[in-house]
Amino acid sequence: MSWDSGLHRAAQRYYTLSVQFAKIGGDDNFAAVTLAAFARQCFDLGQPDDGLELVQLAQYGTRKSARPILRALLATREAWSYAQTGAAQQFRRAAGLAEDHFAESIDDETDHQVQGLDQAELYGVLGARWRDLAVARQEPMEARHAQQYISRALELRDPSCVRNRAFDLIGLARAYLVTAEPDRACELVDEALPIAKRWVAGRVGEKLRDFWRESQPFSTFAAVRGTRDAVRDLIAA
């Protein structure tokens, strides 16, 4: 909750305490889940090396105990680091492992500590990482993978997961900005705005700010100006 609200120091303190208590309790898998969340915060703050160190610590600590779904989660986090640093070969390996481990976990109901990593979330997370890779390597066509993955995530999302849908729409819009398709990007953000209002004070608002910043090169287009103005008004409210 602290991380989601942008209270990063408090979040780091809670993550650290959680890992310590999990270790005292002998629950290495829960410690790994917490480390995965801690790593995600690092990636949001632009610290991929620190995030990778936490992920590798989690992977080592659960090398004998992790079930496929936990391995899938940790692989998505590993891929996240490589995407941000532009390490394409390592990214593809980790992303492939995430999908392979997830496929192994489909019929496995024994691990209840990894919540929220369904197929829609897997595609959404990996899609956003393909976008990160495209940006890091300055290879816009890599973002086509992001568009495919996030579009699939939108198809699979439970209709009740409205906040996740907002993330998907904004993430997909940002992927279309990478491939210089601002009209499509604005259509997606326009669809996201009505459902984003409720969470604009947290990470949804941060993603809208990212879109606003990344869409600036296209601001001479009338449609883009209209969407940017709507985003600005929402995040400034």
N, C-alpha and C positions, 0 to 999 in steps of 0.2 A: 504493500500500500504506500509506503514511504517513497519507494522508487517510482511508482506510477504517478505520484504527486510531485515528482521533481525534488524530493528531499533526499538528495544523494548521500550525504554524510550519515544521516540517520539510517538509511537503507543499508549502507555498508556495515554500520555497527550491528544492526539486527542480523544481517547475513552471517557476520563473523560469530556472533553469539549462537546462532542456530547451528552452525557447523560444529562449534565447540561442544554444545550440549548433545548433538547427535553422536559425536565421537565418544563422549563420556557414556552415553547410553548404548554404545556398541552398534549403532545403526548406520553403517557405512553408506547404504543406498540413499537414505534420507540426506546425509551429508552431501552426497554427490548431486542430488536434486537441488539443494541449496546452492552449491558451488556453480551449478549450471545457471541458476537465476542471477547469482553474483556476476558471473561472466557476461551475461546479457546486459547487465548494467554497464560493465566496462565497454562493451561494444557501442552502446548508446552514447557513451561519453567519448568515443573515438580513441579507445585504448585497447586495440586488438591484441597486442602482445601480452598485456596483463590478463586479458580474458582467456587467451589460449593457455596461459600458465595455470589458471584455475581449472579449466576444462581437463587438462592433462593430469592434474592432481586428482580430479574426480574419477577419471578413467583408470588411473593406477590404483586408487583406493577401492575400486569395485571390479577389478579385473577378474576376480573369481566369483563374485556374487551377482553381478548385474544381469538382469534379464533383458531380452531383446528390446523392449520398449525404452528402457533406460539407456541402453547402448545407442538407440536411435536418437534420443534426445541429446546425448552428449556429442554425437556425430554432427548434429545440426549446429551445435555451438562451435565445434571445431571448424566446420565449414565457414561459419560466420567470420572467424578470425582471418582465415585465408582469403576470403572474398574481400575484406577490407584492405588487406595488404597486397591484393592483386596476384596472389600465388595460385595461378589457374590450375596447375596440375594437382596440387594438394587439395584445392577446393573440390575439384571434380571427384577425387578419390573419397573425400569425407562425405560429400553430398550423396554419392552412390552408396556408401555404407549406411547412411541414414535411411535411405529408401529400402535397402536390403534388410536391415534390422527391423524396420517397421513392418515389412512384409512377414517376417518371422513372428512378430508379436500379435498378429491379428487374432489368432485363436488362443492367445495366452491371457487369461484373466487373473493371474496370480499376483501381479505387481500393481498395487493400488496407489503407489506414491507418485507416479508420473501421471498427473491429471491434465487434461486439456490437449494432449498430443494425439488428436485424431487425424484422419487423412487430410481433412481440409486444412488443419493447422500446419501439418507437414508441408503441404504444397505451398501454403502462404509464406511460411518461413523460408523455404528454399527458393521460392520465387523472388523474394526480396533480396536474398543473398546473390542471386544471379544479377540483379540490378547493381548491387554493390560492386561486384566483380567488373561489370561493364564500365562503371564509373572509374574504378581504381586503375583499370588497364586502358582507359580511353578507347574502348572498342564497343561502340554503340550497338552493334548487331548482337552482342552477347545478351542484350536486354530483351531480345525476342524470346529467349528461354524464360525470362522473368514474366513476360506477358502471358506465356502459355501456362506456367505454373500457377500464377495468381488467378488467372481466369478459371482454371480448374478448381482452385480453392473456393472461389465465389459460387461455383456450381454445387459444390459439396457442402457448403456451410448450412448448418441448422438455422432455419429462419429466426429462431429465438436469439441467436448470437449476433445481436445487432451491432454491438461495439466492434466485434471482430470483422463484421462486414464493412464497417467504416474504415478500419485499417486496410482491408483488402482493396477497397475502391481507391483510397488515397495512394496506396503502394503501387497499384496498377497504373494510376495516372502518372506517377513519377517515372515509371518504366517507359511510358509513352513519351514523356519529355526527353528521355535519353535518346530515343530513336527519332526525335524531332517531329513528333506528331501532336502538336499542342491542342488541336481541335478535339481529338479523341481524349486527351488528358483532361481538358476542361469539362467535357461531357461527364466524365467519371467523377470529378470533384463536385460538380454541380449536383450529382446524384447523392454524394456523400454528405454534403453540407447539412441537409435537414436532420439527418440522424446523428451528426457529429456534435450538435449543439450541447447535448447533455454532458459530454466528456471533454469539452474544449479546454478545460482548466488543466488537464493532465497530458498524457502522451499523445492522445488524438490531436490536441492542439499543437503539440510539437511537430507532428507529422504534417499538419497543415502549414505550419511555418516553413518546413522544409520545402513543401510544394511551392509556396509563395516565393521563396528565394530562388528555387531552381527554374521557375517559370519566367523570371525576369528577362532573359534573353528574347522571349517571344512577346513581350509586353506591348509591342507596336501593333499587334493584331487586336482588333476590336473585341472579339470573343474572349480572348485571353485577358484583356483589361477588365472586362466585366466580371469574370470569375475571380481574378486577383482582388478586385475591389470587394467582392462578397466575402472572400477569405479574410481579407484585412479587417473588414468590419466585424466579423465573427470573433477572430482571435484578439481583437482590441477591446471587445465588449467587456 
